[in-house]
Amino acid sequence: MEYRLLGRSGLKVSTITMGTMTFGGKGWAKTVGDLGVSDARRLVDMCLDAGVNFIDTADVYSEGACEEVLGEIIGGPRRNGLLIATKARFAMSPDPNDVGSSRYHLIRACEASLRRLKTDVIDLYQLHEWDGVTPLEETMEALDQLVRQGKVRYVGCSNFSGWHIMKALGVSDRDRRSRFVSQQIHYTLEAREAEYELLPISVDQGLGVLVWSPIAGGLLSGKHRRNQSAPEGTRQFAGWTEPPIRDEDRLWNIVDTLVAIGNERNVSAARVALSWLLGRPGVTSVIIGGRTPEQFSDNLAAAELTLSDEERGRLDAVSAPPVLYPYWHQLNTASDRLGEADRVLLGPHLK
């Protein structure tokens, strides 16, 4: 297992992060999974044995039950050296103040997560989504307070747009508050929108990148193929709608290429998709999830797979995002003075 620094922090995390959305099985998350303590413990043990030192969860997963299951598993000596990340922002009750990124909600949410996780500190506390109502000054001050109180070690964000991140970083730098060390984003061969702004910002501003749903909810696993119904037991079969598919033919072209490379290397398409991500600029770790040991075993093996330049080129060609404005103009007129962050998107298009 490889370990990478999380952004500009001194914290090293495994390139594979364990996701836990399948724990608990309450509310909307039941569609994803309903693992109890004993089944979840086996998967946690498997990940720890493989060298994973980072586990990601959120308060909203299974209405808090996910954190409770994880708390039962990681208590005691095994918490030593194990890094726990969780998230807050979404509504946890009908209370109109039990939602968002206000000081009131974040501090209460953090304290509730600490109780459910049976720990005295959260290693990475993330804003789960943007809150356009609460002033960022209030949000960043609340996160800084949690760090100063010793309840949180590092802070990050998830699902922010580029300007959201830059505004938050500007506020924290101006007011000398704790700064985001990472962002958690959706990024796959099928969905490469992050290359327009989010990945360049990470490279430029020193943010770690944690990738959620790195095989697109299973769509890139090789189980889903052109002109076939969703296999029984998958998220799509159960009605899961993320990520949105805007070009189905492009999706299947990507899957065909993944399967072809996987067959050539005698590995799964999912393993190829994960390895491609781990070689992308700015990416720190991919968050894997599942319900069975077989799924985790295959995904964990992606940490040991290195794709050739030729293989990466085939995947890049079949999945490349269009060069939108102002990037096509920069490519035509500014290619003599592009920085490292600019090259995340434009580098492959330079002659």
C-alpha positions in Angstrom: 0.0 0.0 0.0 1.3 3.5 -0.9 0.8 6.4 1.4 0.5 10.0 0.2 0.5 13.3 2.0 -3.0 14.8 2.3 -2.6 18.2 0.6 -0.1 20.5 2.3 -0.6 18.8 5.7 1.9 16.4 7.2 -0.7 13.6 7.3 -0.1 10.5 5.2 -3.1 8.5 4.0 -3.3 5.3 2.1 -4.1 5.6 -1.6 -7.1 3.4 -0.9 -9.7 4.8 1.6 -12.4 2.6 3.0 -15.9 3.9 2.4 -18.7 2.9 4.7 -22.0 4.0 3.1 -23.1 0.3 3.1 -23.1 0.2 6.9 -26.3 0.7 8.8 -29.1 0.3 6.2 -31.5 3.0 7.2 -33.4 5.5 5.1 -32.2 6.2 1.6 -28.9 4.6 2.2 -30.6 1.2 2.5 -30.5 1.0 -1.3 -26.7 1.0 -1.1 -26.3 -1.6 1.7 -27.4 -2.6 5.2 -24.4 -4.2 6.8 -24.5 -4.7 10.5 -21.5 -4.8 12.9 -20.4 -8.4 12.3 -20.4 -8.1 8.5 -18.9 -4.6 8.5 -16.2 -5.7 10.9 -15.0 -8.4 8.4 -14.6 -5.8 5.7 -12.8 -3.3 8.0 -10.4 -6.1 9.1 -9.8 -6.9 5.4 -8.9 -3.3 4.6 -6.7 -2.8 7.6 -4.8 -6.0 6.8 -4.2 -4.6 3.3 -2.6 -1.5 4.8 -5.6 0.9 4.6 -5.2 3.5 7.3 -8.1 5.8 6.3 -11.9 5.3 6.7 -14.5 7.7 5.5 -18.1 8.1 6.7 -20.7 10.8 7.2 -23.4 11.6 9.8 -26.2 11.4 7.2 -25.4 7.9 6.1 -28.2 5.7 7.4 -29.3 8.5 9.7 -26.3 8.2 11.9 -26.4 4.4 12.1 -23.3 4.1 9.8 -21.2 6.0 12.3 -22.6 3.9 15.1 -21.6 0.7 13.4 -18.2 2.0 12.7 -17.8 3.2 16.3 -18.5 -0.3 17.5 -15.8 -1.7 15.3 -12.9 0.8 15.7 -13.1 1.3 19.5 -10.2 0.4 21.7 -6.6 -0.2 20.6 -7.3 -0.6 16.9 -8.1 3.2 16.8 -4.4 3.8 17.2 -2.9 4.8 13.8 -6.4 4.6 12.1 -7.6 7.8 10.6 -11.3 8.6 10.6 -13.0 11.1 8.3 -16.6 12.1 8.6 -18.8 14.8 7.1 -21.7 17.2 8.1 -24.1 19.6 6.4 -27.3 17.6 5.6 -30.4 17.6 7.7 -30.3 15.1 10.6 -33.8 15.9 11.9 -36.9 18.1 11.1 -35.4 20.8 13.3 -34.8 23.8 11.0 -31.4 24.4 12.6 -30.3 20.8 12.3 -29.0 21.4 8.8 -26.4 23.5 7.0 -23.0 24.9 7.9 -23.9 27.3 10.6 -21.9 27.4 13.8 -24.9 26.0 15.7 -25.3 23.0 13.4 -21.6 22.1 12.8 -20.6 22.1 16.5 -23.6 20.0 17.5 -23.1 17.7 14.5 -19.5 17.2 15.3 -20.2 16.4 19.0 -22.9 13.9 17.9 -20.5 12.2 15.4 -17.9 11.9 18.2 -20.4 10.1 20.4 -21.5 7.8 17.6 -17.9 7.0 16.6 -16.9 6.4 20.2 -13.8 8.6 19.8 -12.5 11.8 21.2 -11.2 13.3 17.9 -12.1 13.2 14.2 -9.0 13.3 12.0 -10.7 14.9 9.0 -14.0 16.8 9.3 -15.5 17.7 6.0 -18.3 20.0 4.9 -20.5 17.5 2.9 -22.0 20.1 0.6 -22.1 23.8 -0.1 -24.3 26.0 2.1 -25.1 29.3 0.2 -27.1 30.7 3.1 -24.6 30.7 6.0 -21.8 33.3 5.7 -18.5 31.5 5.1 -16.9 33.6 7.9 -19.2 31.8 10.3 -18.6 28.4 8.9 -14.8 28.7 8.8 -14.7 30.1 12.3 -16.8 27.1 13.6 -14.4 24.7 11.9 -11.4 26.5 13.4 -13.1 26.4 16.8 -13.4 22.6 16.6 -9.7 22.3 15.7 -8.7 24.5 18.5 -10.8 22.5 20.9 -9.1 19.3 19.9 -12.3 17.7 18.5 -11.0 17.8 14.9 -7.5 17.6 13.5 -8.0 18.7 9.9 -10.9 20.2 7.9 -11.9 19.7 4.3 -14.9 20.1 1.9 -16.9 18.0 -0.5 -18.9 18.7 -3.6 -17.9 22.4 -3.7 -17.6 24.3 -7.0 -14.3 26.0 -7.9 -15.4 29.5 -6.7 -16.8 28.0 -3.5 -13.4 26.5 -2.6 -11.5 29.6 -3.5 -13.8 31.9 -1.5 -13.5 29.6 1.5 -9.7 29.5 1.3 -9.6 33.2 0.9 -11.7 33.7 4.1 -9.7 31.2 6.1 -6.4 32.8 5.0 -7.6 36.3 5.6 -8.9 35.5 9.1 -6.1 33.1 9.9 -8.5 30.2 10.4 -7.8 26.5 9.8 -7.6 25.9 6.1 -9.1 23.1 4.0 -6.4 20.4 3.5 -8.6 18.4 1.1 -11.7 18.1 -1.0 -13.7 15.0 -1.6 -15.1 14.9 -5.2 -16.8 12.7 -7.7 -14.3 11.9 -10.5 -14.2 9.0 -12.9 -13.3 8.1 -16.4 -17.0 8.7 -17.2 -17.2 12.0 -15.3 -14.1 14.1 -15.8 -15.7 17.5 -15.1 -13.3 18.0 -12.1 -10.5 18.6 -14.6 -11.9 22.0 -15.5 -11.5 23.7 -12.1 -11.4 21.3 -9.1 -8.2 19.5 -9.9 -6.3 22.6 -11.0 -7.3 24.3 -7.8 -6.1 21.3 -5.8 -2.7 21.4 -7.6 -2.4 25.2 -7.2 -3.7 25.5 -3.6 -2.2 22.3 -2.2 -5.4 20.4 -1.5 -5.6 16.6 -1.3 -8.2 15.0 -3.5 -10.3 12.1 -2.2 -12.5 10.5 -4.9 -15.9 9.2 -4.0 -17.7 6.6 -6.1 -14.6 6.1 -8.2 -16.2 3.4 -10.4 -19.4 5.5 -10.8 -21.6 3.5 -8.5 -20.4 0.3 -10.2 -21.1 1.4 -13.8 -17.4 1.1 -14.6 -17.0 -2.3 -12.9 -17.5 -4.3 -16.1 -20.7 -5.8 -14.8 -22.8 -3.3 -16.8 -22.5 -3.7 -20.5 -24.0 -2.1 -23.6 -27.6 -3.2 -24.4 -28.0 -5.2 -21.2 -30.3 -4.6 -18.2 -28.7 -3.6 -14.9 -27.6 -6.8 -13.1 -29.7 -7.8 -10.1 -28.2 -6.8 -6.8 -26.5 -3.6 -8.2 -27.3 0.0 -7.2 -28.7 0.7 -10.6 -31.0 -2.3 -10.4 -32.3 -0.9 -7.1 -33.0 2.5 -8.7 -29.8 4.4 -7.8 -29.5 7.5 -10.1 -26.0 8.8 -9.4 -24.0 9.6 -11.4 -26.2 11.1 -14.2 -25.4 9.6 -17.6 -25.5 12.3 -20.3 -23.9 10.3 -23.2 -24.7 6.6 -22.9 -22.8 5.7 -26.0 -19.7 7.3 -24.6 -20.2 5.4 -21.3 -20.2 2.1 -23.1 -17.2 3.0 -25.2 -15.3 3.7 -21.9 -16.5 0.4 -20.4 -15.5 -1.5 -23.5 -12.0 -0.1 -23.3 -11.7 -0.8 -19.5 -12.8 -4.4 -20.1 -10.4 -4.8 -23.0 -7.4 -3.6 -21.0 -8.6 -5.7 -18.0 -8.7 -8.8 -20.1 -5.2 -8.1 -21.5 -3.9 -7.7 -17.9 -6.0 -10.5 -16.4 -7.6 -8.0 -14.0 -11.1 -6.5 -13.6 -12.3 -3.4 -15.3 -12.9 -1.9 -11.9 -9.3 -2.3 -11.0 -8.2 -0.6 -14.2 -10.6 2.3 -13.5 -9.2 2.8 -10.0 -5.6 2.6 -11.2 -6.3 5.2 -13.8 -7.5 7.6 -11.1 -4.6 7.0 -8.8 -2.3 8.1 -11.6 -4.1 11.4 -12.2 -2.6 14.8 -11.1 -3.7 15.8 -7.7 -5.5 12.6 -6.7 -4.5 11.4 -3.2 -6.8 8.5 -2.5 -9.8 6.7 -3.9 -12.7 5.7 -1.6 -13.9 2.2 -2.2 -17.1 0.7 -0.9 -19.1 -2.5 -1.3 -21.1 -5.2 0.4 -18.9 -8.2 -0.1 -15.3 -9.3 0.7 -14.9 -10.1 -3.1 -15.7 -6.5 -4.0 -13.2 -5.1 -1.5 -10.5 -7.6 -2.3 -10.6 -6.7 -6.0 -10.7 -2.9 -5.3 -7.8 -3.1 -2.8 -5.7 -4.8 -5.4 -5.8 -1.6 -7.5 -3.2 -0.1 -5.3 -0.7 -2.6 -6.8 -1.7 -2.1 -10.5 0.3 0.4 -12.6 -1.0 1.1 -16.1 1.4 1.7 -19.0 1.5 5.0 -20.9 -0.2 3.2 -23.8 -3.0 1.9 -21.7 -3.5 5.3 -20.1 -3.5 6.9 -23.5 -6.3 4.6 -24.7 -8.4 5.5 -21.7 -7.7 9.2 -22.0 -8.7 9.1 -25.7 -12.1 7.4 -25.1 -13.0 9.6 -22.2 -11.5 13.1 -22.8 -13.7 16.0 -21.8 -14.3 18.7 -24.4 -12.2 21.8 -24.1 -14.7 24.5 -23.1 -14.3 28.3 -23.1 -12.1 29.9 -21.8 -9.8 26.8 -22.0 -9.8 26.5 -25.8 -8.8 30.2 -26.0 -6.1 29.6 -23.4 -4.9 26.6 -25.4 -4.7 28.7 -28.6 -3.2 31.8 -27.2 -1.6 31.1 -23.8 0.1 27.7 -24.3 3.6 29.4 -24.0 2.9 30.3 -20.3 0.8 27.5 -18.8 1.6 26.5 -15.2 1.4 23.1 -13.6 -2.3 23.6 -12.6 -3.2 24.6 -16.1 -1.7 21.5 -17.5 -4.1 19.2 -15.6 -6.7 19.9 -18.3 -4.7 21.4 -21.2 -1.5 19.3 -21.0 -2.7 16.4 -23.2 -3.8 18.9 -25.9 -0.4 20.6 -26.2 1.5 19.7 -29.3 
